[in-house]
Amino acid sequence: MNTSSAEFAQQRLQAFTDRLAIVYEDLFRNDPEYFYSASKTTPSALAHKMALGLDNGTANKDGEGIRRTCKHLGIPHSYKAIRAYLQGK
């Protein structure tokens, strides 16, 4: 079965979001820098927001959640590499 580039990009965005949500669950429980976020949103909602923001260039990549997610997925921690991954390139 042939997957279109749009479907592939959607799969990549979902994979990134899913991994980021898992990382945020840990950070919300264990990292004091994330306690405020934990009081305002859920890990999955923040992951979705951040993944879309990285894809369109409006989110900051420097948080621990993004670092861990990139490492897990084998993506270099740069805007260019993250956007290429999210866009299925």
C-alpha positions, 0 to 999 in steps of 0.5 A: 500500500502506498502512503501519500506524503500528506498521510506520512507527514500526519503519521510523523506528527502523530508519532512526535505528539504521542512521544512528547505526551509521554515525556510530558507526563513524566516531566509534569510529575517529576520536574518542578519547572513543569509544575505550573504547566501541569496545573493548567493543561494536560500532557497530551494537550500541551504535546499537541500544541507544541508539535503544531507550533514546531511544525509551523515555526511558532514554538520554542524547541529548547524545553526538556520535553522536546529534547527528550522526544528528539532523542527518542525519535533520533531527530537532531535537536534543531528547528530544521530537523524537527520540521523536516521530520514533522513534514515527512521529509 
